[in-house]
């Protein structure tokens, strides 16, 4: 299951946001679903997600998109 960027923004500062994303992650674990956080844009968001046990992430913090010509 993908956790959209709108739920990731500010997760490092907003406790309610953190609880909501944590609940989504726990749901995935209970049902054996994969879970990936989308749109991680800074180290603070990345660290907050790691603290929740979410280790699959994608976003600008890892690298900028490249064109298929450059792949």
CHARMM-style PDB file with segment names, atoms N, HN, CA, C and O in Angstrom:
ATOM      1  N   UNK     1       0.851  -1.163   0.000  1.00  0.00      PROA
ATOM      2  CA  UNK     1       0.000   0.000   0.000  1.00  0.00      PROA
ATOM      3  C   UNK     1       0.902   1.233   0.000  1.00  0.00      PROA
ATOM      4  O   UNK     1       1.898   1.287   0.722  1.00  0.00      PROA
ATOM      5  N   UNK     2       0.546   2.200  -0.803  1.00  0.00      PROA
ATOM      6  HN  UNK     2      -0.263   2.156  -1.389  1.00  0.00      PROA
ATOM      7  CA  UNK     2       1.288   3.454  -0.854  1.00  0.00      PROA
ATOM      8  C   UNK     2       0.670   4.449   0.117  1.00  0.00      PROA
ATOM      9  O   UNK     2      -0.547   4.631   0.154  1.00  0.00      PROA
ATOM     10  N   UNK     3       1.524   5.085   0.895  1.00  0.00      PROA
ATOM     11  HN  UNK     3       2.512   4.937   0.864  1.00  0.00      PROA
ATOM     12  CA  UNK     3       1.079   6.169   1.772  1.00  0.00      PROA
ATOM     13  C   UNK     3       1.376   7.463   1.015  1.00  0.00      PROA
ATOM     14  O   UNK     3       2.544   7.796   0.811  1.00  0.00      PROA
ATOM     15  N   UNK     4       0.348   8.198   0.595  1.00  0.00      PROA
ATOM     16  HN  UNK     4      -0.600   7.928   0.761  1.00  0.00      PROA
ATOM     17  CA  UNK     4       0.545   9.388  -0.232  1.00  0.00      PROA
ATOM     18  C   UNK     4       1.297  10.512   0.482  1.00  0.00      PROA
ATOM     19  O   UNK     4       1.280  10.616   1.708  1.00  0.00      PROA
ATOM     20  N   UNK     5       1.946  11.335  -0.310  1.00  0.00      PROA
ATOM     21  HN  UNK     5       1.960  11.250  -1.306  1.00  0.00      PROA
ATOM     22  CA  UNK     5       2.717  12.479   0.183  1.00  0.00      PROA
ATOM     23  C   UNK     5       1.907  13.355   1.139  1.00  0.00      PROA
ATOM     24  O   UNK     5       2.453  13.870   2.115  1.00  0.00      PROA
ATOM     25  N   UNK     6       0.620  13.530   0.872  1.00  0.00      PROA
ATOM     26  HN  UNK     6       0.177  13.112   0.079  1.00  0.00      PROA
ATOM     27  CA  UNK     6      -0.174  14.432   1.721  1.00  0.00      PROA
ATOM     28  C   UNK     6      -0.194  13.973   3.175  1.00  0.00      PROA
ATOM     29  O   UNK     6      -0.441  14.783   4.069  1.00  0.00      PROA
ATOM     30  N   UNK     7       0.061  12.692   3.431  1.00  0.00      PROA
ATOM     31  HN  UNK     7       0.261  12.034   2.705  1.00  0.00      PROA
ATOM     32  CA  UNK     7       0.120  12.199   4.804  1.00  0.00      PROA
ATOM     33  C   UNK     7       1.540  12.237   5.368  1.00  0.00      PROA
ATOM     34  O   UNK     7       1.736  12.061   6.571  1.00  0.00      PROA
ATOM     35  N   UNK     8       2.524  12.464   4.507  1.00  0.00      PROA
ATOM     36  HN  UNK     8       2.364  12.606   3.530  1.00  0.00      PROA
ATOM     37  CA  UNK     8       3.924  12.488   4.921  1.00  0.00      PROA
ATOM     38  C   UNK     8       4.367  13.903   5.301  1.00  0.00      PROA
ATOM     39  O   UNK     8       5.204  14.084   6.185  1.00  0.00      PROA
ATOM     40  N   UNK     9       3.800  14.891   4.628  1.00  0.00      PROA
ATOM     41  HN  UNK     9       3.120  14.744   3.910  1.00  0.00      PROA
ATOM     42  CA  UNK     9       4.181  16.289   4.876  1.00  0.00      PROA
ATOM     43  C   UNK     9       3.990  16.630   6.350  1.00  0.00      PROA
ATOM     44  O   UNK     9       2.897  16.473   6.892  1.00  0.00      PROA
ATOM     45  N   UNK    10       5.054  17.095   6.993  1.00  0.00      PROA
ATOM     46  HN  UNK    10       5.942  17.222   6.552  1.00  0.00      PROA
ATOM     47  CA  UNK    10       4.971  17.532   8.379  1.00  0.00      PROA
ATOM     48  C   UNK    10       4.919  16.425   9.411  1.00  0.00      PROA
ATOM     49  O   UNK    10       4.662  16.692  10.585  1.00  0.00      PROA
ATOM     50  N   UNK    11       5.159  15.183   9.001  1.00  0.00      PROA
ATOM     51  HN  UNK    11       5.368  14.966   8.048  1.00  0.00      PROA
ATOM     52  CA  UNK    11       5.068  14.064   9.940  1.00  0.00      PROA
ATOM     53  C   UNK    11       6.075  14.200  11.084  1.00  0.00      PROA
ATOM     54  O   UNK    11       5.859  13.666  12.172  1.00  0.00      PROA
ATOM     55  N   UNK    12       7.162  14.908  10.840  1.00  0.00      PROA
ATOM     56  HN  UNK    12       7.338  15.342   9.957  1.00  0.00      PROA
ATOM     57  CA  UNK    12       8.183  15.099  11.871  1.00  0.00      PROA
ATOM     58  C   UNK    12       7.755  16.109  12.938  1.00  0.00      PROA
ATOM     59  O   UNK    12       8.378  16.189  13.997  1.00  0.00      PROA
ATOM     60  N   UNK    13       6.697  16.881  12.667  1.00  0.00      PROA
ATOM     61  HN  UNK    13       6.191  16.816  11.807  1.00  0.00      PROA
ATOM     62  CA  UNK    13       6.264  17.918  13.611  1.00  0.00      PROA
ATOM     63  C   UNK    13       4.860  17.706  14.168  1.00  0.00      PROA
ATOM     64  O   UNK    13       4.524  18.245  15.223  1.00  0.00      PROA
ATOM     65  N   UNK    14       4.049  16.935  13.478  1.00  0.00      PROA
ATOM     66  HN  UNK    14       4.322  16.497  12.621  1.00  0.00      PROA
ATOM     67  CA  UNK    14       2.636  16.790  13.824  1.00  0.00      PROA
ATOM     68  C   UNK    14       2.345  15.407  14.404  1.00  0.00      PROA
ATOM     69  O   UNK    14       2.393  14.406  13.689  1.00  0.00      PROA
ATOM     70  N   UNK    15       2.047  15.356  15.683  1.00  0.00      PROA
ATOM     71  HN  UNK    15       2.008  16.169  16.264  1.00  0.00      PROA
ATOM     72  CA  UNK    15       1.815  14.085  16.371  1.00  0.00      PROA
ATOM     73  C   UNK    15       0.596  13.344  15.817  1.00  0.00      PROA
ATOM     74  O   UNK    15       0.622  12.120  15.697  1.00  0.00      PROA
ATOM     75  N   UNK    16      -0.463  14.069  15.481  1.00  0.00      PROA
ATOM     76  HN  UNK    16      -0.484  15.064  15.579  1.00  0.00      PROA
ATOM     77  CA  UNK    16      -1.648  13.416  14.913  1.00  0.00      PROA
ATOM     78  C   UNK    16      -1.319  12.773  13.568  1.00  0.00      PROA
ATOM     79  O   UNK    16      -1.765  11.664  13.270  1.00  0.00      PROA
ATOM     80  N   UNK    17      -0.545  13.475  12.772  1.00  0.00      PROA
ATOM     81  HN  UNK    17      -0.183  14.376  13.014  1.00  0.00      PROA
ATOM     82  CA  UNK    17      -0.120  12.938  11.473  1.00  0.00      PROA
ATOM     83  C   UNK    17       0.705  11.664  11.679  1.00  0.00      PROA
ATOM     84  O   UNK    17       0.536  10.679  10.960  1.00  0.00      PROA
ATOM     85  N   UNK    18       1.587  11.701  12.661  1.00  0.00      PROA
ATOM     86  HN  UNK    18       1.724  12.501  13.245  1.00  0.00      PROA
ATOM     87  CA  UNK    18       2.433  10.546  12.961  1.00  0.00      PROA
ATOM     88  C   UNK    18       1.584   9.355  13.409  1.00  0.00      PROA
ATOM     89  O   UNK    18       1.839   8.225  12.992  1.00  0.00      PROA
ATOM     90  N   UNK    19       0.597   9.593  14.238  1.00  0.00      PROA
ATOM     91  HN  UNK    19       0.391  10.511  14.577  1.00  0.00      PROA
ATOM     92  CA  UNK    19      -0.285   8.520  14.705  1.00  0.00      PROA
ATOM     93  C   UNK    19      -1.084   7.918  13.553  1.00  0.00      PROA
ATOM     94  O   UNK    19      -1.274   6.703  13.491  1.00  0.00      PROA
ATOM     95  N   UNK    20      -1.549   8.765  12.649  1.00  0.00      PROA
ATOM     96  HN  UNK    20      -1.395   9.751  12.700  1.00  0.00      PROA
ATOM     97  CA  UNK    20      -2.326   8.286  11.507  1.00  0.00      PROA
ATOM     98  C   UNK    20      -1.475   7.402  10.599  1.00  0.00      PROA
ATOM     99  O   UNK    20      -1.908   6.320  10.202  1.00  0.00      PROA
ATOM    100  N   UNK    21      -0.278   7.855  10.273  1.00  0.00      PROA
ATOM    101  HN  UNK    21       0.074   8.734  10.595  1.00  0.00      PROA
ATOM    102  CA  UNK    21       0.617   7.076   9.410  1.00  0.00      PROA
ATOM    103  C   UNK    21       1.033   5.789  10.111  1.00  0.00      PROA
ATOM    104  O   UNK    21       1.148   4.744   9.471  1.00  0.00      PROA
ATOM    105  N   UNK    22       1.257   5.857  11.404  1.00  0.00      PROA
ATOM    106  HN  UNK    22       1.164   6.706  11.923  1.00  0.00      PROA
ATOM    107  CA  UNK    22       1.590   4.654  12.171  1.00  0.00      PROA
ATOM    108  C   UNK    22       0.463   3.630  12.098  1.00  0.00      PROA
ATOM    109  O   UNK    22       0.717   2.435  11.953  1.00  0.00      PROA
ATOM    110  N   UNK    23      -0.767   4.088  12.196  1.00  0.00      PROA
ATOM    111  HN  UNK    23      -0.974   5.059  12.314  1.00  0.00      PROA
ATOM    112  CA  UNK    23      -1.924   3.190  12.108  1.00  0.00      PROA
ATOM    113  C   UNK    23      -2.012   2.551  10.725  1.00  0.00      PROA
ATOM    114  O   UNK    23      -2.331   1.368  10.607  1.00  0.00      PROA
ATOM    115  N   UNK    24      -1.732   3.327   9.680  1.00  0.00      PROA
ATOM    116  HN  UNK    24      -1.473   4.288   9.775  1.00  0.00      PROA
ATOM    117  CA  UNK    24      -1.731   2.777   8.323  1.00  0.00      PROA
ATOM    118  C   UNK    24      -0.669   1.685   8.188  1.00  0.00      PROA
ATOM    119  O   UNK    24      -0.912   0.634   7.594  1.00  0.00      PROA
ATOM    120  N   UNK    25       0.501   1.950   8.743  1.00  0.00      PROA
ATOM    121  HN  UNK    25       0.699   2.804   9.225  1.00  0.00      PROA
ATOM    122  CA  UNK    25       1.598   0.978   8.686  1.00  0.00      PROA
ATOM    123  C   UNK    25       1.248  -0.290   9.463  1.00  0.00      PROA
ATOM    124  O   UNK    25       1.510  -1.396   8.989  1.00  0.00      PROA
ATOM    125  N   UNK    26       0.668  -0.146  10.631  1.00  0.00      PROA
ATOM    126  HN  UNK    26       0.455   0.752  11.016  1.00  0.00      PROA
ATOM    127  CA  UNK    26       0.271  -1.310  11.431  1.00  0.00      PROA
ATOM    128  C   UNK    26      -0.793  -2.133  10.707  1.00  0.00      PROA
ATOM    129  O   UNK    26      -0.759  -3.362  10.753  1.00  0.00      PROA
ATOM    130  N   UNK    27      -1.722  -1.476  10.049  1.00  0.00      PROA
ATOM    131  HN  UNK    27      -1.749  -0.477  10.012  1.00  0.00      PROA
ATOM    132  CA  UNK    27      -2.744  -2.162   9.251  1.00  0.00      PROA
ATOM    133  C   UNK    27      -2.070  -3.030   8.184  1.00  0.00      PROA
ATOM    134  O   UNK    27      -2.421  -4.197   8.007  1.00  0.00      PROA
ATOM    135  N   UNK    28      -1.118  -2.456   7.492  1.00  0.00      PROA
ATOM    136  HN  UNK    28      -0.832  -1.509   7.637  1.00  0.00      PROA
ATOM    137  CA  UNK    28      -0.398  -3.198   6.453  1.00  0.00      PROA
ATOM    138  C   UNK    28       0.310  -4.410   7.038  1.00  0.00      PROA
ATOM    139  O   UNK    28       0.257  -5.500   6.468  1.00  0.00      PROA
ATOM    140  N   UNK    29       0.965  -4.226   8.162  1.00  0.00      PROA
ATOM    141  HN  UNK    29       1.008  -3.341   8.625  1.00  0.00      PROA
ATOM    142  CA  UNK    29       1.677  -5.341   8.788  1.00  0.00      PROA
ATOM    143  C   UNK    29       0.717  -6.451   9.200  1.00  0.00      PROA
ATOM    144  O   UNK    29       1.011  -7.628   8.997  1.00  0.00      PROA
ATOM    145  N   UNK    30      -0.420  -6.092   9.773  1.00  0.00      PROA
ATOM    146  HN  UNK    30      -0.660  -5.136   9.939  1.00  0.00      PROA
ATOM    147  CA  UNK    30      -1.383  -7.096  10.233  1.00  0.00      PROA
ATOM    148  C   UNK    30      -1.950  -7.919   9.084  1.00  0.00      PROA
ATOM    149  O   UNK    30      -2.276  -9.092   9.265  1.00  0.00      PROA
ATOM    150  N   UNK    31      -2.071  -7.322   7.914  1.00  0.00      PROA
ATOM    151  HN  UNK    31      -1.806  -6.369   7.767  1.00  0.00      PROA
ATOM    152  CA  UNK    31      -2.651  -8.023   6.776  1.00  0.00      PROA
ATOM    153  C   UNK    31      -1.604  -8.498   5.765  1.00  0.00      PROA
ATOM    154  O   UNK    31      -1.945  -8.955   4.674  1.00  0.00      PROA
ATOM    155  N   UNK    32      -0.341  -8.384   6.138  1.00  0.00      PROA
ATOM    156  HN  UNK    32      -0.064  -8.013   7.025  1.00  0.00      PROA
ATOM    157  CA  UNK    32       0.729  -8.869   5.277  1.00  0.00      PROA
ATOM    158  C   UNK    32       0.910  -8.081   3.995  1.00  0.00      PROA
ATOM    159  O   UNK    32       1.345  -8.620   2.977  1.00  0.00      PROA
ATOM    160  N   UNK    33       0.576  -6.804   4.050  1.00  0.00      PROA
ATOM    161  HN  UNK    33       0.223  -6.366   4.877  1.00  0.00      PROA
ATOM    162  CA  UNK    33       0.703  -5.938   2.878  1.00  0.00      PROA
ATOM    163  C   UNK    33       2.008  -5.157   2.931  1.00  0.00      PROA
ATOM    164  O   UNK    33       2.473  -4.784   4.008  1.00  0.00      PROA
ATOM    165  N   UNK    34       2.588  -4.913   1.779  1.00  0.00      PROA
ATOM    166  HN  UNK    34       2.211  -5.216   0.904  1.00  0.00      PROA
ATOM    167  CA  UNK    34       3.743  -4.035   1.716  1.00  0.00      PROA
ATOM    168  C   UNK    34       3.299  -2.598   1.931  1.00  0.00      PROA
ATOM    169  O   UNK    34       2.152  -2.246   1.658  1.00  0.00      PROA
ATOM    170  N   UNK    35       4.204  -1.778   2.417  1.00  0.00      PROA
ATOM    171  HN  UNK    35       5.136  -2.064   2.640  1.00  0.00      PROA
ATOM    172  CA  UNK    35       3.862  -0.389   2.730  1.00  0.00      PROA
ATOM    173  C   UNK    35       5.022   0.504   2.299  1.00  0.00      PROA
ATOM    174  O   UNK    35       6.160   0.292   2.719  1.00  0.00      PROA
ATOM    175  N   UNK    36       4.740   1.498   1.466  1.00  0.00      PROA
ATOM    176  HN  UNK    36       3.816   1.671   1.125  1.00  0.00      PROA
ATOM    177  CA  UNK    36       5.775   2.426   1.018  1.00  0.00      PROA
ATOM    178  C   UNK    36       5.284   3.862   1.177  1.00  0.00      PROA
ATOM    179  O   UNK    36       4.160   4.197   0.803  1.00  0.00      PROA
ATOM    180  N   UNK    37       6.147   4.699   1.740  1.00  0.00      PROA
ATOM    181  HN  UNK    37       7.060   4.427   2.044  1.00  0.00      PROA
ATOM    182  CA  UNK    37       5.831   6.117   1.919  1.00  0.00      PROA
ATOM    183  C   UNK    37       6.298   6.876   0.683  1.00  0.00      PROA
ATOM    184  O   UNK    37       7.459   6.771   0.287  1.00  0.00      PROA
ATOM    185  N   UNK    38       5.402   7.632   0.080  1.00  0.00      PROA
ATOM    186  HN  UNK    38       4.459   7.716   0.401  1.00  0.00      PROA
ATOM    187  CA  UNK    38       5.714   8.393  -1.131  1.00  0.00      PROA
ATOM    188  C   UNK    38       5.999   9.851  -0.806  1.00  0.00      PROA
ATOM    189  O   UNK    38       5.438  10.414   0.134  1.00  0.00      PROA
ATOM    190  N   UNK    39       6.873  10.448  -1.594  1.00  0.00      PROA
ATOM    191  HN  UNK    39       7.328   9.991  -2.357  1.00  0.00      PROA
ATOM    192  CA  UNK    39       7.090  11.885  -1.510  1.00  0.00      PROA
ATOM    193  C   UNK    39       7.899  12.342  -0.320  1.00  0.00      PROA
ATOM    194  O   UNK    39       7.682  13.445   0.182  1.00  0.00      PROA
ATOM    195  N   UNK    40       8.827  11.522   0.146  1.00  0.00      PROA
ATOM    196  HN  UNK    40       9.003  10.627  -0.262  1.00  0.00      PROA
ATOM    197  CA  UNK    40       9.686  11.917   1.264  1.00  0.00      PROA
ATOM    198  C   UNK    40      10.687  12.938   0.727  1.00  0.00      PROA
ATOM    199  O   UNK    40      11.479  12.629  -0.163  1.00  0.00      PROA
ATOM    200  N   UNK    41      10.649  14.150   1.270  1.00  0.00      PROA
ATOM    201  HN  UNK    41      10.005  14.401   1.993  1.00  0.00      PROA
ATOM    202  CA  UNK    41      11.441  15.232   0.693  1.00  0.00      PROA
ATOM    203  C   UNK    41      12.573  15.740   1.567  1.00  0.00      PROA
ATOM    204  O   UNK    41      13.400  16.520   1.094  1.00  0.00      PROA
ATOM    205  N   UNK    42      12.640  15.324   2.826  1.00  0.00      PROA
ATOM    206  HN  UNK    42      11.969  14.690   3.210  1.00  0.00      PROA
ATOM    207  CA  UNK    42      13.742  15.800   3.660  1.00  0.00      PROA
ATOM    208  C   UNK    42      14.122  14.759   4.713  1.00  0.00      PROA
ATOM    209  O   UNK    42      13.391  13.797   4.950  1.00  0.00      PROA
ATOM    210  N   UNK    43      15.266  14.971   5.329  1.00  0.00      PROA
ATOM    211  HN  UNK    43      15.860  15.753   5.136  1.00  0.00      PROA
ATOM    212  CA  UNK    43      15.798  14.019   6.308  1.00  0.00      PROA
ATOM    213  C   UNK    43      14.905  13.890   7.542  1.00  0.00      PROA
ATOM    214  O   UNK    43      14.823  12.812   8.130  1.00  0.00      PROA
ATOM    215  N   UNK    44      14.242  14.963   7.940  1.00  0.00      PROA
ATOM    216  HN  UNK    44      14.308  15.839   7.462  1.00  0.00      PROA
ATOM    217  CA  UNK    44      13.369  14.909   9.119  1.00  0.00      PROA
ATOM    218  C   UNK    44      12.185  13.975   8.874  1.00  0.00      PROA
ATOM    219  O   UNK    44      11.819  13.193   9.751  1.00  0.00      PROA
ATOM    220  N   UNK    45      11.591  14.054   7.694  1.00  0.00      PROA
ATOM    221  HN  UNK    45      11.888  14.690   6.982  1.00  0.00      PROA
ATOM    222  CA  UNK    45      10.492  13.143   7.348  1.00  0.00      PROA
ATOM    223  C   UNK    45      11.003  11.708   7.284  1.00  0.00      PROA
ATOM    224  O   UNK    45      10.358  10.787   7.784  1.00  0.00      PROA
ATOM    225  N   UNK    46      12.155  11.529   6.669  1.00  0.00      PROA
ATOM    226  HN  UNK    46      12.679  12.278   6.263  1.00  0.00      PROA
ATOM    227  CA  UNK    46      12.766  10.197   6.555  1.00  0.00      PROA
ATOM    228  C   UNK    46      13.008   9.594   7.935  1.00  0.00      PROA
ATOM    229  O   UNK    46      12.687   8.428   8.165  1.00  0.00      PROA
ATOM    230  N   UNK    47      13.563  10.367   8.842  1.00  0.00      PROA
ATOM    231  HN  UNK    47      13.823  11.314   8.655  1.00  0.00      PROA
ATOM    232  CA  UNK    47      13.843   9.886  10.198  1.00  0.00      PROA
ATOM    233  C   UNK    47      12.555   9.548  10.948  1.00  0.00      PROA
ATOM    234  O   UNK    47      12.488   8.526  11.630  1.00  0.00      PROA
ATOM    235  N   UNK    48      11.541  10.390  10.829  1.00  0.00      PROA
ATOM    236  HN  UNK    48      11.596  11.221  10.275  1.00  0.00      PROA
ATOM    237  CA  UNK    48      10.261  10.132  11.502  1.00  0.00      PROA
ATOM    238  C   UNK    48       9.645   8.828  11.008  1.00  0.00      PROA
ATOM    239  O   UNK    48       9.088   8.066  11.799  1.00  0.00      PROA
ATOM    240  N   UNK    49       9.739   8.569   9.717  1.00  0.00      PROA
ATOM    241  HN  UNK    49      10.191   9.187   9.074  1.00  0.00      PROA
ATOM    242  CA  UNK    49       9.203   7.326   9.153  1.00  0.00      PROA
ATOM    243  C   UNK    49       9.999   6.116   9.630  1.00  0.00      PROA
ATOM    244  O   UNK    49       9.424   5.071   9.934  1.00  0.00      PROA
ATOM    245  N   UNK    50      11.318   6.256   9.697  1.00  0.00      PROA
ATOM    246  HN  UNK    50      11.786   7.105   9.450  1.00  0.00      PROA
ATOM    247  CA  UNK    50      12.152   5.170  10.228  1.00  0.00      PROA
ATOM    248  C   UNK    50      11.754   4.844  11.663  1.00  0.00      PROA
ATOM    249  O   UNK    50      11.681   3.674  12.040  1.00  0.00      PROA
ATOM    250  N   UNK    51      11.501   5.867  12.453  1.00  0.00      PROA
ATOM    251  HN  UNK    51      11.560   6.817  12.146  1.00  0.00      PROA
ATOM    252  CA  UNK    51      11.106   5.665  13.853  1.00  0.00      PROA
ATOM    253  C   UNK    51       9.784   4.915  13.966  1.00  0.00      PROA
ATOM    254  O   UNK    51       9.541   4.229  14.958  1.00  0.00      PROA
ATOM    255  N   UNK    52       8.935   5.042  12.957  1.00  0.00      PROA
ATOM    256  HN  UNK    52       9.133   5.599  12.151  1.00  0.00      PROA
ATOM    257  CA  UNK    52       7.658   4.324  12.941  1.00  0.00      PROA
ATOM    258  C   UNK    52       7.806   2.908  12.383  1.00  0.00      PROA
ATOM    259  O   UNK    52       6.850   2.133  12.379  1.00  0.00      PROA
ATOM    260  N   UNK    53       9.008   2.577  11.914  1.00  0.00      PROA
ATOM    261  HN  UNK    53       9.785   3.206  11.917  1.00  0.00      PROA
ATOM    262  CA  UNK    53       9.237   1.247  11.356  1.00  0.00      PROA
ATOM    263  C   UNK    53       8.983   1.155   9.866  1.00  0.00      PROA
ATOM    264  O   UNK    53       8.943   0.061   9.303  1.00  0.00      PROA
ATOM    265  N   UNK    54       8.810   2.301   9.226  1.00  0.00      PROA
ATOM    266  HN  UNK    54       8.843   3.190   9.683  1.00  0.00      PROA
ATOM    267  CA  UNK    54       8.595   2.328   7.778  1.00  0.00      PROA
ATOM    268  C   UNK    54       9.951   2.530   7.113  1.00  0.00      PROA
ATOM    269  O   UNK    54      10.593   3.567   7.281  1.00  0.00      PROA
ATOM    270  N   UNK    55      10.373   1.529   6.360  1.00  0.00      PROA
ATOM    271  HN  UNK    55       9.851   0.687   6.223  1.00  0.00      PROA
ATOM    272  CA  UNK    55      11.699   1.573   5.753  1.00  0.00      PROA
ATOM    273  C   UNK    55      11.668   1.617   4.230  1.00  0.00      PROA
ATOM    274  O   UNK    55      12.706   1.811   3.597  1.00  0.00      PROA
ATOM    275  N   UNK    56      10.499   1.441   3.640  1.00  0.00      PROA
ATOM    276  HN  UNK    56       9.656   1.283   4.155  1.00  0.00      PROA
ATOM    277  CA  UNK    56      10.360   1.579   2.193  1.00  0.00      PROA
ATOM    278  C   UNK    56       9.804   2.965   1.901  1.00  0.00      PROA
ATOM    279  O   UNK    56       8.686   3.298   2.292  1.00  0.00      PROA
ATOM    280  N   UNK    57      10.607   3.768   1.205  1.00  0.00      PROA
ATOM    281  HN  UNK    57      11.515   3.498   0.887  1.00  0.00      PROA
ATOM    282  CA  UNK    57      10.239   5.155   0.929  1.00  0.00      PROA
ATOM    283  C   UNK    57      10.720   5.531  -0.461  1.00  0.00      PROA
ATOM    284  O   UNK    57      11.628   4.913  -1.016  1.00  0.00      PROA
ATOM    285  N   UNK    58      10.089   6.558  -1.007  1.00  0.00      PROA
ATOM    286  HN  UNK    58       9.351   7.060  -0.556  1.00  0.00      PROA
ATOM    287  CA  UNK    58      10.574   7.150  -2.247  1.00  0.00      PROA
ATOM    288  C   UNK    58      10.338   8.642  -2.174  1.00  0.00      PROA
ATOM    289  O   UNK    58       9.426   9.102  -1.487  1.00  0.00      PROA
ATOM    290  N   UNK    59      11.153   9.391  -2.875  1.00  0.00      PROA
ATOM    291  HN  UNK    59      11.894   9.017  -3.433  1.00  0.00      PROA
ATOM    292  CA  UNK    59      10.989  10.834  -2.883  1.00  0.00      PROA
ATOM    293  C   UNK    59      12.287  11.555  -3.189  1.00  0.00      PROA
ATOM    294  O   UNK    59      13.330  10.929  -3.372  1.00  0.00      PROA
ATOM    295  N   UNK    60      12.216  12.862  -3.241  1.00  0.00      PROA
ATOM    296  HN  UNK    60      11.368  13.371  -3.092  1.00  0.00      PROA
ATOM    297  CA  UNK    60      13.351  13.699  -3.614  1.00  0.00      PROA
ATOM    298  C   UNK    60      14.529  13.570  -2.660  1.00  0.00      PROA
ATOM    299  O   UNK    60      15.663  13.835  -3.060  1.00  0.00      PROA
ATOM    300  N   UNK    61      14.301  13.175  -1.419  1.00  0.00      PROA
ATOM    301  HN  UNK    61      13.380  12.960  -1.094  1.00  0.00      PROA
ATOM    302  CA  UNK    61      15.413  13.029  -0.482  1.00  0.00      PROA
ATOM    303  C   UNK    61      16.388  11.948  -0.961  1.00  0.00      PROA
ATOM    304  O   UNK    61      17.557  11.950  -0.577  1.00  0.00      PROA
ATOM    305  N   UNK    62      15.908  11.035  -1.789  1.00  0.00      PROA
ATOM    306  HN  UNK    62      14.958  11.033  -2.101  1.00  0.00      PROA
ATOM    307  CA  UNK    62      16.741   9.945  -2.298  1.00  0.00      PROA
ATOM    308  C   UNK    62      17.322  10.247  -3.675  1.00  0.00      PROA
ATOM    309  O   UNK    62      18.333   9.660  -4.059  1.00  0.00      PROA
ATOM    310  N   UNK    63      16.707  11.138  -4.411  1.00  0.00      PROA
ATOM    311  HN  UNK    63      15.885  11.615  -4.100  1.00  0.00      PROA
ATOM    312  CA  UNK    63      17.198  11.494  -5.734  1.00  0.00      PROA
ATOM    313  C   UNK    63      16.101  12.106  -6.578  1.00  0.00      PROA
ATOM    314  O   UNK    63      14.913  11.872  -6.355  1.00  0.00      PROA
ATOM    315  N   UNK    64      16.518  12.885  -7.541  1.00  0.00      PROA
ATOM    316  HN  UNK    64      17.482  13.075  -7.723  1.00  0.00      PROA
ATOM    317  CA  UNK    64      15.573  13.528  -8.449  1.00  0.00      PROA
ATOM    318  C   UNK    64      15.194  12.559  -9.564  1.00  0.00      PROA
ATOM    319  O   UNK    64      15.982  11.680  -9.910  1.00  0.00      PROA
ATOM    320  N   UNK    65      14.004  12.707 -10.126  1.00  0.00      PROA
ATOM    321  HN  UNK    65      13.363  13.421  -9.845  1.00  0.00      PROA
ATOM    322  CA  UNK    65      13.609  11.840 -11.234  1.00  0.00      PROA
ATOM    323  C   UNK    65      14.508  12.080 -12.454  1.00  0.00      PROA
ATOM    324  O   UNK    65      15.020  13.181 -12.660  1.00  0.00      PROA
ATOM    325  N   UNK    66      14.684  11.029 -13.251  1.00  0.00      PROA
ATOM    326  HN  UNK    66      14.268  10.135 -13.084  1.00  0.00      PROA
ATOM    327  CA  UNK    66      15.459  11.164 -14.480  1.00  0.00      PROA
ATOM    328  C   UNK    66      14.598  10.719 -15.660  1.00  0.00      PROA
ATOM    329  O   UNK    66      13.657   9.940 -15.508  1.00  0.00      PROA
ATOM    330  N   UNK    67      14.937  11.224 -16.813  1.00  0.00      PROA
ATOM    331  HN  UNK    67      15.701  11.857 -16.936  1.00  0.00      PROA
ATOM    332  CA  UNK    67      14.160  10.861 -18.004  1.00  0.00      PROA
ATOM    333  C   UNK    67      14.504   9.442 -18.437  1.00  0.00      PROA
ATOM    334  O   UNK    67      15.559   8.917 -18.083  1.00  0.00      PROA
ATOM    335  N   UNK    68      13.622   8.833 -19.194  1.00  0.00      PROA
ATOM    336  HN  UNK    68      12.765   9.261 -19.482  1.00  0.00      PROA
ATOM    337  CA  UNK    68      13.862   7.466 -19.655  1.00  0.00      PROA
ATOM    338  C   UNK    68      15.065   7.402 -20.591  1.00  0.00      PROA
ATOM    339  O   UNK    68      15.690   6.348 -20.713  1.00  0.00      PROA
ATOM    340  N   UNK    69      15.396   8.499 -21.249  1.00  0.00      PROA
ATOM    341  HN  UNK    69      14.888   9.354 -21.150  1.00  0.00      PROA
ATOM    342  CA  UNK    69      16.570   8.547 -22.124  1.00  0.00      PROA
ATOM    343  C   UNK    69      17.847   8.366 -21.301  1.00  0.00      PROA
ATOM    344  O   UNK    69      18.812   7.755 -21.763  1.00  0.00      PROA
ATOM    345  N   UNK    70      17.842   8.899 -20.087  1.00  0.00      PROA
ATOM    346  HN  UNK    70      17.059   9.395 -19.712  1.00  0.00      PROA
ATOM    347  CA  UNK    70      19.022   8.822 -19.228  1.00  0.00      PROA
ATOM    348  C   UNK    70      19.091   7.566 -18.374  1.00  0.00      PROA
ATOM    349  O   UNK    70      20.055   7.373 -17.634  1.00  0.00      PROA
ATOM    350  N   UNK    71      18.092   6.720 -18.466  1.00  0.00      PROA
ATOM    351  HN  UNK    71      17.309   6.876 -19.067  1.00  0.00      PROA
ATOM    352  CA  UNK    71      18.078   5.502 -17.646  1.00  0.00      PROA
ATOM    353  C   UNK    71      19.046   4.517 -18.154  1.00  0.00      PROA
ATOM    354  OT1 UNK    71      19.174   3.430 -17.590  1.00  0.00      PROA
TER     355      UNK     71
END
